[in-house]
Amino acid sequence: MLSNIRILDFSNYIPGPFASLRLAELGAEVIKIESLNGDPARTTGTEGVQEGPVFRAMNRGKKSIAIDLKTPEGKDIAQRLIKKADVVIESFRPGVMDKLGLGYESVKQIKPDIVYCSISGYGQNGEISRLGSHDINYLALSGVLSQLKNKEGVPTHPTITFADYYGSFAANERILAGLVARKLTGKGSYHSISITDVMTSLMGNHAIVAADSGYQHALSVLNGTVISYAIYETKDNRYVSLGALEPKFWGNFCSAVNRADWIDSHFSATNDTNPIFLEVKELFQQKTLAEWTAFSKEVDCCLAPVLEINEIKEFGNELVYTAPWGDEQIKMHSDLDPMFQTPPPSLGEHSVEILTELLDETEVKVKEWSEKGIVKSEADALLK
């Protein structure tokens, strides 16, 4: 769908790379522009000599060129690449790309129809926009973290960086809208994604409920306070999720477990003063996760097992697959084949290819740049 679309991705870690990965899955050519030291994600969570899981998960199907953007020659290379690109993605702090001479105002002078997307924690302006930040900060400031509390009211630290991923989705939304607008008008566009803003946009229900009633946890039927929409422990200390909000699903569940007398307690509270809740808890503890999983496939009542990561594939989820290079990977769309079966690139793996083919430079020129420390290539040893 995005064939013939070329994306230059200057971003690091998760938000930008996950965005460009999704675009690559849709057919775009993604060229990862790295410093001579590489994306820091290459060494995040590293064990031994293998590159880190964050990098390996976010960067399949891409090309890598390593450039020192602080040199005049490096800046020139980047600008020449931009002239032949459709999209630029960057995730530096506000002002960094401007200092490099690669901010939107400079770039649009050489490529007027570029779609340029800046991803940042707090946006490009404002009193905290230039501060360092990470996923946990965006969750905190957006109000999302306050919704993830244990029974004692203490915020629970997630083991997945929700905000980074949601920021990626928002970036893709704007990039694709920019490409559509360019097709219609011939004009490029600039898009600033504040990850905190993106997460705040998820809080619409909560904001209305809080304003109307002062209640801080949105719809009570969705936050684990009613017995038909809750998480229950099984006999083997595992968990299942029950989401029987609609009367037909709750009725199906009650009938299947021979407890028609529970039907009128559909929206009763999940607290230990409710005898029906205690009975439901006891019921779930009478069977193992495997038994309740089998039940969930037979009875239409919105019941699903809480799976561990290594069980997702076993449950038949075809998004999880073993790539030809040995890594477990997750494709983006179940109805599309993973078109880009190339592993995450080594640092500067495609520097020679890109410079000689895309910019019509010779290997002699690349060798010269390499010797001057302007570019880095996997083929450096061969060039020397």
C-alpha positions in Angstrom: 0.0 0.0 0.0 2.9 2.4 0.7 5.2 1.1 -2.1 7.3 4.0 -3.5 7.1 5.9 -0.3 10.5 6.6 1.2 10.8 7.4 4.9 13.9 8.8 6.6 13.7 7.9 10.3 16.1 9.9 12.5 14.4 8.6 15.7 15.7 6.3 18.5 14.3 3.8 21.1 10.6 3.0 20.7 8.1 5.7 19.6 9.6 6.7 16.2 11.0 3.3 15.3 7.7 1.5 16.1 5.9 4.1 13.9 8.3 3.5 11.0 8.1 -0.3 11.5 4.3 -0.1 11.1 4.8 1.9 7.9 7.4 -0.6 6.6 4.9 -3.3 7.2 2.6 -1.4 4.8 5.2 -1.4 2.1 7.2 1.8 2.7 11.0 1.9 2.3 12.4 3.0 5.7 16.0 4.3 5.9 17.2 4.5 9.5 19.5 7.5 9.9 21.8 6.7 12.9 24.7 8.4 14.6 28.1 6.8 14.3 27.3 5.2 17.7 24.0 4.0 16.6 20.5 4.0 18.1 20.9 3.7 21.9 18.3 0.9 21.7 21.0 -1.3 20.2 22.4 -1.6 23.7 19.3 -1.4 25.8 18.7 -4.7 27.6 21.7 -6.2 25.9 23.0 -9.6 27.0 26.4 -10.6 25.7 27.3 -9.4 22.2 23.7 -9.6 20.9 21.9 -6.4 20.2 19.2 -5.5 22.6 15.6 -6.7 22.4 14.1 -3.2 22.0 16.2 -2.7 18.8 15.5 -6.1 17.4 11.8 -5.8 18.0 11.4 -2.3 16.3 13.7 -2.4 13.3 13.1 -5.3 11.0 12.7 -4.5 7.3 14.7 -1.3 7.5 17.9 0.0 6.1 20.6 1.7 8.2 23.0 4.4 7.3 25.3 5.9 10.0 26.2 9.6 9.6 27.9 12.2 11.7 25.2 14.9 11.3 27.3 17.5 13.2 29.8 17.7 10.3 29.1 19.8 7.2 29.5 16.7 5.0 27.1 14.7 7.1 24.5 17.5 7.0 24.9 17.7 3.3 24.4 13.9 2.9 21.2 14.1 5.1 19.9 17.0 3.1 20.5 15.2 -0.2 18.7 12.1 1.1 15.8 14.3 2.2 15.4 15.6 -1.3 14.5 12.1 -2.4 12.3 11.2 0.5 8.6 11.5 1.2 8.6 11.5 5.0 10.9 12.5 7.8 10.5 11.2 11.4 12.5 12.6 14.3 12.3 12.2 18.1 15.0 14.5 19.5 14.3 17.2 22.0 12.8 20.4 20.6 15.4 22.4 18.7 17.9 19.7 18.1 17.1 19.2 14.5 17.0 23.0 14.0 20.6 23.2 15.4 21.6 20.5 12.9 20.1 22.5 10.1 17.5 19.7 9.5 14.4 21.2 11.2 11.2 21.5 9.3 11.7 25.1 8.2 15.0 24.3 6.7 13.9 21.0 5.2 10.9 22.4 3.4 13.1 24.8 1.6 14.8 21.9 -0.1 11.8 19.6 -0.2 8.6 21.6 -0.2 6.2 18.6 -0.2 7.9 16.7 2.6 5.7 15.2 5.4 7.7 15.9 8.5 6.8 14.4 11.9 8.4 15.3 15.3 7.7 13.0 18.2 8.4 14.4 21.7 7.3 13.8 25.2 5.8 17.3 25.8 5.5 18.9 22.4 7.7 21.6 20.8 6.6 24.5 23.1 5.7 25.1 26.7 7.6 25.3 30.0 8.5 21.6 30.2 8.9 20.9 26.5 12.7 20.8 26.6 13.0 18.5 29.7 14.1 14.9 29.5 11.2 12.4 29.7 10.2 8.8 29.4 7.0 6.7 29.2 6.4 6.6 32.9 6.3 10.4 32.9 3.7 10.6 30.1 1.5 8.1 31.9 1.8 10.2 35.1 1.1 13.6 33.6 -1.8 12.4 31.4 -3.7 10.9 34.4 -3.5 7.4 33.0 -1.1 6.1 35.7 -3.6 7.2 38.3 -6.0 4.7 36.8 -3.6 1.8 37.3 -3.8 1.4 41.1 -3.8 -1.7 43.3 -6.3 -2.3 46.1 -4.3 -0.1 48.4 -4.6 2.8 46.0 -0.9 2.7 45.0 -0.1 3.3 41.2 1.1 0.0 39.7 4.2 0.3 37.5 3.3 -1.2 34.1 5.7 -3.6 32.4 4.9 -2.3 29.0 5.5 1.2 27.8 2.0 2.1 26.7 2.6 5.7 26.0 5.5 5.1 23.6 3.3 2.8 21.5 0.2 5.1 21.6 2.5 7.9 20.5 3.6 5.8 17.6 0.0 5.2 16.5 -0.7 8.9 16.6 2.4 9.7 14.6 1.4 7.2 11.9 -2.1 8.7 11.9 -0.7 12.1 11.2 1.9 10.9 8.7 -0.7 9.0 6.7 -3.0 12.1 6.8 -0.1 14.2 5.6 0.5 11.8 2.7 -3.2 11.9 1.7 -3.2 15.7 1.9 0.0 15.9 -0.2 -1.7 13.7 -2.9 -4.7 16.1 -2.9 -2.9 19.4 -2.7 0.7 18.8 -3.7 1.7 20.4 -0.4 3.8 19.1 2.4 3.0 19.4 6.1 4.5 19.5 9.6 3.2 17.3 12.5 4.2 17.7 16.2 3.2 14.7 18.3 3.3 15.2 22.1 3.1 11.7 23.6 1.6 13.2 26.8 -1.1 14.8 24.8 -1.8 11.5 23.0 -2.2 9.8 26.4 -4.4 12.6 27.7 -6.7 12.1 24.8 -7.5 8.6 26.1 -9.1 10.2 29.2 -12.3 11.5 27.7 -14.7 9.3 29.6 -12.8 10.0 32.8 -12.9 13.7 32.4 -16.6 13.8 31.8 -17.4 11.5 34.7 -15.1 13.4 37.0 -16.7 16.8 36.1 -20.2 15.4 36.4 -19.8 13.5 39.7 -16.3 13.9 41.1 -15.7 10.2 40.6 -12.1 9.7 39.4 -12.3 6.3 37.8 -14.7 6.8 34.9 -17.4 4.1 34.3 -17.7 1.8 37.2 -18.9 -1.1 35.1 -15.5 -1.1 33.3 -13.1 -0.7 36.2 -13.5 -4.0 38.0 -16.1 -2.9 40.5 -19.0 -5.2 39.2 -18.9 -9.0 39.3 -19.7 -9.4 35.6 -16.7 -7.4 34.4 -13.7 -8.5 36.5 -10.6 -10.6 36.8 -10.8 -13.9 38.7 -8.2 -16.3 40.1 -8.4 -20.0 39.1 -7.6 -23.2 41.0 -4.0 -23.2 39.8 -3.3 -19.5 40.8 -3.8 -18.2 37.2 -6.4 -15.7 36.1 -9.3 -15.3 33.7 -11.0 -12.1 32.5 -14.8 -12.0 32.5 -16.4 -9.3 30.4 -20.1 -10.3 30.5 -21.5 -6.7 30.5 -24.5 -7.4 28.3 -27.4 -9.3 29.9 -27.2 -12.1 27.2 -23.5 -12.8 28.0 -24.1 -12.8 31.8 -27.1 -15.0 31.3 -25.1 -17.4 29.2 -22.4 -17.6 31.9 -24.9 -18.1 34.8 -26.8 -20.8 32.8 -23.6 -22.6 31.9 -22.5 -22.9 35.5 -26.1 -23.8 36.7 -26.5 -20.6 38.7 -29.5 -18.9 37.2 -30.0 -17.4 40.7 -27.0 -15.1 40.0 -28.6 -13.4 37.0 -30.3 -10.6 38.9 -26.9 -9.8 40.5 -25.4 -8.8 37.1 -24.1 -5.5 38.3 -23.5 -6.2 42.0 -20.3 -5.1 43.6 -17.0 -6.9 43.7 -16.5 -6.6 47.4 -16.4 -9.2 50.2 -19.7 -7.9 51.7 -21.5 -9.2 48.5 -22.2 -12.9 49.0 -22.7 -13.5 45.3 -19.3 -12.1 44.6 -17.8 -14.5 47.1 -19.6 -17.4 45.4 -18.4 -16.4 41.9 -14.8 -16.2 43.2 -15.1 -19.6 44.8 -16.5 -21.0 41.5 -13.5 -19.8 39.5 -11.2 -21.3 42.0 -12.7 -24.8 41.5 -11.2 -25.1 38.0 -7.8 -24.7 36.4 -6.9 -22.1 33.8 -7.0 -24.8 31.1 -10.4 -25.9 32.2 -11.8 -22.3 32.1 -10.1 -21.8 28.7 -12.0 -24.8 27.3 -15.2 -23.4 28.9 -14.6 -20.0 27.2 -14.5 -21.6 23.8 -17.8 -23.4 24.3 -19.8 -20.8 26.2 -20.4 -17.4 24.6 -19.9 -15.2 27.7 -16.9 -13.0 27.0 -14.5 -15.1 29.1 -10.8 -15.2 28.2 -7.6 -16.5 29.9 -5.0 -14.1 31.1 -2.1 -15.4 29.0 1.6 -15.1 29.7 3.8 -13.9 26.8 5.1 -17.4 25.9 1.5 -18.6 25.7 0.2 -16.2 23.1 1.6 -18.1 20.2 0.4 -21.4 21.7 -3.2 -20.0 21.9 -3.2 -19.7 18.1 -2.3 -16.0 17.7 -0.7 -15.9 14.2 0.7 -12.4 14.7 3.6 -14.0 16.7 6.0 -15.8 14.4 9.6 -16.9 14.4 11.5 -14.9 11.8 14.0 -16.6 9.4 16.9 -15.0 11.4 15.6 -16.7 14.6 14.0 -13.9 16.6 10.4 -14.1 17.8 8.7 -11.2 16.0 5.1 -9.8 15.9 3.6 -8.7 12.7 1.2 -5.8 12.6 -1.7 -7.0 10.6 -3.1 -10.6 10.6 -4.4 -10.2 7.1 -1.1 -9.2 5.6 2.0 -11.4 5.1 5.1 -10.0 6.7 6.5 -8.6 3.4 9.8 -7.4 4.8 11.6 -10.6 6.0 14.9 -8.9 6.6 16.5 -8.7 10.1 17.1 -5.5 11.9 20.1 -3.9 10.2 23.5 -3.8 11.7 24.8 -0.2 12.2 25.6 1.3 8.9 24.8 -1.9 7.0 23.4 0.0 4.0 25.6 3.0 4.1 27.5 2.0 0.9 24.4 0.9 -0.9 22.5 4.1 -0.1 25.3 6.5 -0.8 26.4 4.8 -4.1 22.9 4.1 -5.4 20.6 6.8 -4.0 23.1 9.7 -4.1 25.2 8.4 -7.1 28.4 8.5 -5.0 31.3 6.1 -5.7 32.8 3.7 -3.2 35.9 5.8 -3.4 34.0 8.7 -2.0 32.4 6.6 0.6 35.8 5.3 1.6 37.0 8.9 2.0 34.0 9.8 4.1 34.5 6.7 6.2 38.2 7.6 6.8 37.2 11.1 7.9 34.6 9.7 10.4 31.7 11.2 8.5 29.9 7.9 7.8 30.2 4.5 9.2 29.6 1.3 7.3 29.5 -2.4 7.9 31.7 -2.5 4.9 34.4 -0.2 6.3 36.9 -3.0 6.7 36.4 -4.0 3.1 36.7 -0.4 1.8 39.9 0.1 3.7 
